[in-house]
Amino acid sequence: MKIDASEISLKEYLNKYFGFNTFKGNQEAIIRNVLAGNDTFVLMPTGGGKSLCYQLPALILDGTAIIISPLIALMKNQVDNMRSFVIDEGVAHFLNSSLNKTQIQKVKDDIMAGKTKMLYVAPESLTKEENVQFLRQAKISFYAIDEAHCISEWGHDFRPEYRRIRPIINEIGNAPIIALTATATPKVQHDIQKNLSMLEANVFKSSFNRPNLYYEVRPKRNAVKEIIKYIKNNPGKSGIIYCLSRKKVEELAEVLQVNGIKALPYHAGMDANTRSGNQDKFLMEEVDVIVATIAFGMGIDKPDVRYVIHYDIPKSLEGYYQETGRAGRDGGEGQCITFYSYKDIQKLEKFMQGKPVSEQEIGKQLLLETVSYAESSICRRKTLLNYFGEEYTEENCGSCDNCLNPKTQFDGQEELQMVLETILAVNQKFKGDHIVNILIGNVTAAIKSYKHNQLDTFGQGAEKDPMFWNSIIRQALVMKYIDKDIENYGLLMVTEKGKEYLENPHEVMFTLDERYEDGDDDDAIGLSPDKSGGGGADDELLSMLKELRKKMAKKLNLPPFVIFQDPSLEDMAIQYPVTIDELQNISGVGAGKARKFGKEFVELIKAYVEEKEIIRPQDMVVKSVASKSMLKVYIIQSIDRKLDLEDIAEAKNLEMDELLNEIEAIVNSGTKINIDYYIDRVIDEDKQDEIYDYFRNEAESESIEEAIEALDDDDITEEEIRLMRIKFMSEMGN
């Protein structure tokens, strides 16, 4: 049934059902288009009010609107919301795998009685034969396809079952379609419309710019510590942290909990009750932080998420845009912080192996866009909006790391010319990496077979590295000198503007990109303390600590290195521990040593910090979760049972050298162990005395190399010295 929208005071309905007095952006025009019975395509960023565009018409029109959504969580959330607006509970239902037979019958009864205005279904449920047969009897007002980007292979969340929606609609019965998405490049938009046979639909495209969001990319170094520090500096605020794998989600949630942060995990591998329970606790503000997988959409409508942190970078810019878009949906503060390491990109590339070639090509192109965004030094907003086919004309957005900390600029006239000439020389039939290889003079198999090593520009840019040339190409794309043929896996073409530039070259300012060295990947995330320092050691404090160590060594008649080794003192001069608890999280210290020798050290550091008014790295102690120490526990228990070290190494698939490293770490952190039973079996008594005496009376450091030189005995092996050093350190220091 079509309704003459002009006769209706939509604002009255808006106020009656939702309590609002005004529409946002394009909402009113979209709703009138749906009421008029037209196909409608809606491109609206997260937080723009997409769901109202189908909810209000569904309440006004006769019959039931079928709303197709990929997420059970989102359905539940929206049904609960609708029921809070409208008294009759039957007004909105969902039909999915979480319902039992009785619940399904109740849904069907309400639809046939005309009570249900909105039925939320997953595409999988829609394609079930019994549901198709049932819906053929119902009166359908229209179909709403939410998260429509799932239709496209170029979308960030492609789902093959979305491709079957149009045939099923044809089978159930024709009615107008409204397709909605928060993220779609021009390519994805065309894919959606083509697949749903709605190329003639009226398109409503809102700006993708979210002015209240701040974007920042940080190198992935000490990411866990940075995250804890950030959350503790923003107490009581709601946030979402995205990780790549379920395992990381579980681990990070656990490490946040042991550090006093109210956090819960959320991913597809959890049982449905736990998952929806965790979501509800987040919505009800019983917890501040949800840690979720990138691959699994949160599907929640929480307006006051104040920060979205990506521990791992997503597979595509659409994914990134949608996930960051969950921050600040109420127009308030929204901080979007991403930790980036190229290692993560390499991992994502590995995951693609084994997939069909075309899927791999698409995946690689999408990943390249993500790398470009992360490493680029131009305005983040400009890059994002350009990706979605929108031009951002401001020179400085004032709300991203690149605009707030502008990078060095240079005139790239010569470089731009070289890139444009090379693209034209290869007939605009190659991707960026091939162009870069020509410029730096890298003879790959492809360059050889196409004889591109004979081009004039071959090797012309050899003094610059690939990253530099990739940056020039990226910036030239944003400046519209070149374009990317996304249909053909990203082949580069020179635009009219680029051709004009070659006719009339002039100064063009480029910026130098950030170089993200690979930091710690936090592989031991939360499973061992994150101890690496946040910068260089404080030299003045370091020399005071060394002085104190010398004094104590004299008093206790011990070599200084037995008390604390140099790396531990350096870490103290970075972290400034002022309690015994903090001290035991310093590299190479541990609980035993902290208690035995720590008191005077923390007193000295505390006095120094107060005198110099030093602002310490807040929350520098990242408490660890015990599971990573299972190997250490196994080693200690096995030594207590007097097992041969060879047997321990074999049981844990370790080389002897690796096992000794583990035992040294145990002893250096203050745990006393006794390997006399093993030493007595493998080292002569005379040798034992000689090596022990060296460490007791002569050694100036714990260095094995110095010990080998001083002992000067071909008969004494490095392994024997290491074993005796373990015995000495354990007896004297612990």
N, C-alpha and C positions, 0 to 999 in steps of 0.2 A: 504493500500500500504506500503510495506517495502522499506526502503532505505538503500543502502550499506553505512553505516555511515563512513567507512574508506575513501570513495571518497570525502567526503565533508570536507571543511575547516570550522569546527564549529566556530573557532575563528572569521572568517570573518562574519559569520551570527551574532555572539554575538556582534561584534563591530557595524555592520550595524543597528541592531535593538535596542540594549541597550547601546551602547557606551562604553562597557567594553572591555578590552584587554585580561583578564585572567579569568578563571573559579575559583570558590571557592571549596575546598574540593573535594567531589565526583561528583560534578555537571556534568562534562564532561562525565564520565563513565555512569552515569544515563541516560543522554540525548541520548548517542549512543545506549544504551540498548532499549530505547523507539523507536528510529528511526529504529532499527532492527526488530521491531514488537514483542518484548518480553514483557511478564508481568513483572512488576517492583514494588518492595516494597521499599519505602524510609523512613528511620528513620533519621530525621535530626532536631536538636534543633532549636527553634525559633531564627531567625536571621541568619540561615545558608544558606538561599537562596533557599528554597523549591520551591517557585512558578516558578522560572526560569526553573526548571526541566521539567515542562509541557508547559510553555509558548513558549520557543524556539522551541521544536519539533512541537508544534501546528502551528507556523508560517512557518515552513519548509515543513511539510507534506501537501498533498492534503486533502481537506475535512475539516470538523469541529470537533474540540475536544470538548467533553462534559465534563465540569468541575463541579463536584458535591460538593457543599459547603454548610455548615449549616447556614451561616450568611449572611443576606441581606447586612449588612454594609460592610462586607468583599468583597462581589461581586462588589458592587458599587465602592469601593476603587480600586479594581484590574482592573475593566473595565476602569475607569478614567485613571489609570496608563498606561494601554496598548494603549489607544487612544493618550496619550501624546507621546508614542514612535513611533506609526505608523500613517501616515497621514490620511488614510481612516478610518472614524469613525465606519464603519460597521465591522471592524476587530474583535471587541469584543462586545458581548451583554450579558445582563443577562435576565433571564426569571423567574419572581417571582410575588408574590401577589401585589407588589407595582405598577405594570404597568396597564394602561388602554387598551381597545381593540385596539385602533389605534396604540399604542406603540407595542403591541404584534404582530400585523400584520406586522409592519416595521421589527421587528426581524425575523419573518418567511421569509419575502421577501428577506432579505439580506442573509439568510442561503441558500435559494434555488438558489440565484444568484451566490453562491460560494464566496461571499465577506467575510463571517464570519469565522474566524479561531478558535475562542474560544466562546463557549456558556456556561455561568455560570448558573447553575440551583440548586435550593434547592431540596432535595430528595422528598419533598411533591409535588413540581411542576412536577418532573420527573414521578411521579406515576399517574398523571392525564391522563385519557384515550385519550383526544384530543391531548395532547402533545406526548404521545407514538405513536399514529397514524401518527402524523406529522413527528416525528424523524425517523420513519421507511422509509420515502421517502428520507431523507437526507443522505449525504455521511459522515459517522463518521470515523475520523482518529484514535481516541482512546478515552478511558474514563479515566479521572483523578478524583480520589476520595480524596479530601482534608479533613483534620481533621478526618482521617480514624478511629481514636480511638473511635469515636462516635458509631461504630459498636458493640463494646464490652461492656458487662454489667460490666466488671471490669475496663473499661475506666472511666475517670473522668467526662465525659459528654455524657453518654449513651443516644442514641436517637433511639427508636424502629424502626422509619421509615428507618434508615440506614440499617436495616436487610433486607429490601425489595429491595435493590439496585440490587443484583445479578439476581433475577428473572426478573426484569424490563429490565436489559441489555440483557438478553436472548430473551426477547420479541422484543426489538427494533432492535437488530442485533449485533452479536458478533464482537468485536474489542479488541485489547490489552488493558490491564488495568494498570494504575500506581496508587498505593495507597500511600498516604503520611501522615505522622503524626510527630508532634514534641515531642510527649510523648507516649511511650509505653513500659510497662514492658514486659519481655519475654512472660508472660501469655496473655497479650493484643495483642501482635504481632501475636501469634498463632491463637487467636480468629479471628482477622481481615482476615488473609490469608485463614483460613478455611471457613469463611462465604462468602468470595468472590470467592471461588473455585480457589485460586491461590497459593496453597501450593508449587507448583514448581517454583514460581516466583524467579527472581534474587533479592536478598536482599542487599540493600546498607545501611549500618548503620554507621552514623557519630558519633564521640564522643559526649556525652552529656555534656562534661565539657565546661563551659563558663568562661574562666579564668578572663575576665574583670568584672565579677559580684562579688559584695561583699554581703555576706549573714549575717543577724543578726536577732536574736529573742529577743524581749524585754518583760518584764512583762507588762501586760496591766494595768498600773497605770497612771492616768492623760494622757491618750492616746491623747485626743484632743489637750491638751496644748503642748505635745511633738511634735505632727504633725505640729502645727502652728509654733512652734519654729524651727523645721527642715526646713520647707518651706521658712521661712523668712531668715534663714541662707544660703539658696541656691536660691537667687533671680534670676528670669529670666529662671530658668531651667524647663524643662517639666517633669511632673510626673503623675503617675496614683495611685489613692488610691482605694483599694477594700474593700467593706463592704458586709455583709451577706444579708441584706434586702434592699428593695427599700426605705423603710422609713428612714433607717439610711443614705442611699445615699443622699436623699433629705436634711435631717437635717444637715449632715456634710458639704455638698456643701454650704448650707446657712450660717453655722457658719464660714466657711472659707471666704465667701464673706464679711460678716460683719466685719471680721478682716483684710480686705484690701487685700485679696488674690484673684487673678483672677481664679475662679474655677467654673466648671459647672457639673451638674449631668448627668448620662447616664445609663439608665436601660430599660428593656423590657416593662415596664408598661407605658412609655412615648409615646406620639403620634409620629409617624414615622418622621414627619417634624422637630419637636423639637429635637428629638434624633440625626438625621443626621446633623441638623444645629449645635448642640453642638459638634459633632465629627469634623465637618469641621472647626469650630473655633479653636479646639485643634490642628488640622493639620496645620492650617494657622497661628498658634501661637498668636491668639487673646486672648487665655486664656492659663494659665500655667499648670493648674491641671484639670484632669477629675476624678470625683468620680464615680465609677461604681460598679455594683453588681458582685459578684464572679460568680453567675450562668449564667451571660450573657457575652459572650466573646466580647471583644472590637472589634476584627476583623479589626484592622488597621495596616498599615505598616508605622509606624513613627520610623525612625532609631535613633533619638536622645532623646528618653525618658531616663532621667538621674536617675530617682528613681521610684521604685514601692513599695508602702507602703500597707501592709495588716492590715487594722484596725481590721478585723475579720479573723481568720485563715481559709483557705479553707477546703473542705470536703475530699480532697485527695492530695497526694504528686504530682500526675500528674497535677492536677489543679494548685497547687502551682508552680510547675516547669514551666508550660506554662505561667502563669501570670507573674512570676518574669522574665521570658525570654523575656518579652516585653521591658525590660530595656537594654540600651546599645547595640542595634542591629548593630550599626555602629562600634562596637569594642571599643568604648569610655567608659567613666565611667558609671557604672550601680550599684546603691545602692539598695539593696533589704531588707527592714526592715519590720518585722512582729511583731505585738503586740499579745501576747499569754496569754490567761487565760483559765483554765480548764473549767470554766463556759460556755465558748463558745462551747466546745466539748459536754458538757451536753445538750446544746440547740440543737445542730445538731443531737444528738441521739434522742431527743424528736421528731424532725421533721420526723424521720424515722418511728415512731410508726404508725401502721395502714397500712404500706406497706407490700407486701408479704414477708414471712419469709426469703426466699432465698435472696431477695433484701436487707432486713435488715442485714443479715449476711455479705453480700458483703460490704454494707455501713459501718458496724462496723469495719471490717478488714481494710478498707481503712482509716477510722478515726484513728484506732490504730497506723497505720504507721505515720500519721500526728503528733500524740501525741509523738511518739518515736522521730521524727525529732526535734520537738520543745523542748522537755525536755532533749535531749541528750547533753552530753558534748564533744562528739567527733566531729571531723572536719565535718562541714555541707556538704561540697563538697563530702567527702567520703561517708556520709550517702545517699545523693541524688543519686550519681552515682551507688552505690551498689544496690539501689532500682531499677534502670533501667538496672541491669545486667552488669554493667561496673565496673571494678576494678580501684580504684585510689590509686596509690602506694606511693605518696608523704606523708611524715609524717606530714608536716605542709603546708597547702595551702597558708598561709600568707594573706588570703582575706576572712576570716569569723570571727565572734566574738569568737568562741571557739578556733581557732588557735592563734588569736592575744592576747587572755586572757586565757591561758591554765588553766584547772581546776586541782584540787588535784588528784594525782594518787595513787593507792595502789595495792599491789599484791593480785589478786583475785583467786589464785590457788584453795584454798579450796572451795570458792563459785562456781567456774566453775565446779568443780568435782560434787558438790551436784546437780547442775542443770542438767548436763549430765546424772548422775546416775538416777535422777528422771524421766527424759524423757524416758530412756530405761526401767525403772521399770514399766511404764504405757504403754509399747509396742508402743510408738511413735504415740499414737492415741488421744492426747489431745492438747489443745491450751495453750498459755502462761499463761492466768489467772488461769487455773486449776493447772498448775505446781507451780505457786506462792502460791496458797492456800495450796497446800501440804507442801511446804517449811515453810510457816509461821504457819502451824498447824490450819488452819481455816476449821472447819468441815462444809462444804456446803452439800446440798442435794446430789450433784453429787459425792462428795468424800465419803459420807456415803454409797451410793448405790454401788459404785465400790470397797468399803472396802479399799480405798487408805489411810485411817487413820491408817492402819496397816503396811504401808510401813516403811522401815528403815529411810528414809529421812523425814518422816512426822514430822513437827514441829522443824526440825533441824536448820532452819534459823529464828526462831521466834523472835530473838533479833533485827532483821532488818525489816523495813517496806516493804509493797508491792512495793512502788516506787523503792526502792533499788534493789529488785529482778528483776523487769521489766527492769531495766537498765542493769543488768548483762546479761539477755537474749538478749536484743537489741545488746549489744556490742559483745556477742558471735556469733550472726547472722552475723554481719559485719566482724568478724574475721574468719567466715566460720567454726566454731566448730559445729554449728547447722544450719539447713535449715528450711524453712517454706513451707509446702505443700499448696500453695495458691489455688490449685484446690479444696482442702477439707477444705476451710474456715480457713486456717492458722494453721493446726496441725503441731507441732514441731517434727523434726526428727534430730537424731545425724548423722553428716557426717562422712566420713572415717577419716577425720582429727580429729574429736571429739573422735572417737573410739581409734585412735592412742594415743590421749592425755591421755585417761583413762589408757591405758597400761603404759604410761611413763609421768606422770604429772611433770610439771615444772612451774617456775614463769611466770605469765601472768599479765601484767599491765592493770588495768581498771581505768576509771576516774569516779569521783563522779559527778552525774548529778546536773544541776541547779534546785533549788526548786522554782517554780513559785507560790508564794502565789497569791490568787485571789485578784486583785486590784479592783478599781472602774470600773464598766463596762461602765462608762460614760452614764448611762441610761438617764441622763439629758443632753445628748450630745448637747451642743450648746443652750440648752434651759434654762439653768441657768449657771451662771459663774462657771468655773472649778476652785474652790478656794483652794482645798487641797494642802498643801505645798509640795515642792520637797525635803523634808529632815527635820532634826531637827531644832528647832528655835535657833537663835543666842542669847545665854544667856546674853551676855554683852548688846546688844541692848535691849533685853526684859526688863532687870532691869532699863535701862534708860527710856524706854517707861512707865513703871509702876511708876517711879518717877515723870515723867511729868504729868501723869494722876492724881496722888495724889495732885500735885501742883495746877492743874486746878480745881480739885474737891473742894479744899479749897477756891480758888478764887471765884468759882461760887456757893459755898455753896451747893454742890450736893454730894451724895454718889459716890465714884469713878466708881462703876459698871454701873452707869447711863450713864457715858460718853462713855466708851468702856468696854465690858466684856473681861475677860482673854483670851478666845479663839481668839478674834479679835486681841489682842496685840500679841499673839503667832504667828498668821498668818502674821502680819506685820513684825515680826522678822524672818520670812522665806522668804517672798516675796519682802521686801524692797520697798514699794510703795513710789515714790518721787513726785507724783502729786495727786491732788484731784481726778482726773479721775481714777487713779490707786487705790487710797484708797477706792473708793466706790465699788470696786470689791473684797475687803477683806471680809472674812467670818464675817457675822453679822454687817456689816457697812451700806452699801447702800448710796444713794445719799444724803438723808436728814442729816444723822449723819456726813458724810464726810464734807459737807458744814458747819455744825454748829460747829464741834469740831476739824476738821481735819488739819487746817492750821499749827498749831504748831507741830503736829505730823509728817507731811510730811517734814517740814523744818528740824526737828531733824534727821529724817532718811536720808535726802539728805546729810546733813553735815557729818553724820556718814559714809555713803557709800563713799563719796569723801575722807574723812580722811583715811579710812581703805583700800581704793582702791578696793572695793568689786565689783566683776563682778556679776551683778544681773542676776537672771534667765530671759533671754531675753524674751520679749513679754509675760510677765507673765499674763497680762490681756487678758483673752479670753472673748471678748465681747459676750454677750448672745443674743439669738434670743427671741423675746418677747412671743412666743406662750406658753411656759411652764408656764408663769406667769398668764395665764387665770384664774386659781383657785384663786390666790391672788386678782386679779382685781374683780372677782365675790364677794369675801368676803368683800372687801373694799366697793364696791357699795351697797351690801346688808346691811352693817352696817350703811352706809349713809342714807339708806331708813328705818333704825331702825327696821329691821327684827329681830325676836327672834333668838338667836344663835342656839336653837334646830332646828328651821326651816331651817336655813342655812346648818347645819350639815346634816339634812335629805335630802335636795335637792342635796347635793354632795356626798351622801352615805358615810359620815364620822362619826366616833364615836366622842363624845364631846371632848374627850381627844386629838384626832387628829386635830380637829378644833382649839382648844386652842393652840396647837403647831404651826399651821399655823399663827394664829393671833400674837403669840409671835414673830415669825420670821419677820412678817411685821413690828411690832413696833421696834424690836431690830435693824432693818436695817434703821430706821430713819423716818418711815412714821407715821404721827400723826393720830390716830383714836379715836373716842369717843364712848365708850360703856356704858356711864352713864345711858342711857335709860334702858338698860338690868340689869345693876348692881342694880339700884334703885328698880327694880321689884323683884330681887331674894335675895338681902342681906340687913339686917337691917341697919339702919343708924349708930347705935352705933358700930356694927361690922366693918362697912366701915371705920369709924374714927380710930378705934383701929389698923386695919391692915395697913392703910395708914400711920399712925404715926410711926408704926414700921419701914416701909421701909424708911420713911423720916428722922427719927432721930436715929434709933438703928442699922439697918442692916449694916453688914460689907460686905456682898456679896448679890447676887441675889438669893441665894439658898433657895428653898422651904422647904427643910428638916430643915434648920436652923430656918426658920420662924415658922414652926410648933412647934419646940422645944421652941423657945423664947415666942411665944404667949400662949403656954400651956393651950389651952382651947378646951375641947372636943366638944364644940358647934361650933367651926370654922372648916370648911372642907377645904381639900386641893384645891378643885375647887374654893372656895371663895377666898383663898389666891392668886391663880393664876389670877383670874379675877381682883383683886385689884392691883396686881403687874403690869398687863397690863395697867391699868388706870394710875398708878404712873409713869411707864416708859414712857408712851406716853406724859403725861403732863410735866414731869420734863426734859426728855431727848430730846424730839423732838420739 
